Amino acid sequence: MSSKLIKAYDRLSEAEDFCQAIFMAAAGLEDAEDSSVFQRLAEVAKDKIREAMSIISEVREGQE
């Protein structure tokens, strides 16, 4: 189970990186309102990913 949790944590970390890339790409949009919407969505997704990563860390610590 621990190796599966590590894999899940790694995938979430990759997803967090994608959120950062979306945030940065949105900054290049010409329309400030469009940019703001995409950046906010990326931030919300990143928050949810970090919450899931925190839960996984808690579970892994409980197994040790």
ABEGO torsion letter per residue (X at the ends): XAAAAAAAAAAAAAAAAAAAAAAAAAAABABAAAAAAAAAAAAAAAAAAAAAAAAAAAAAAAAX
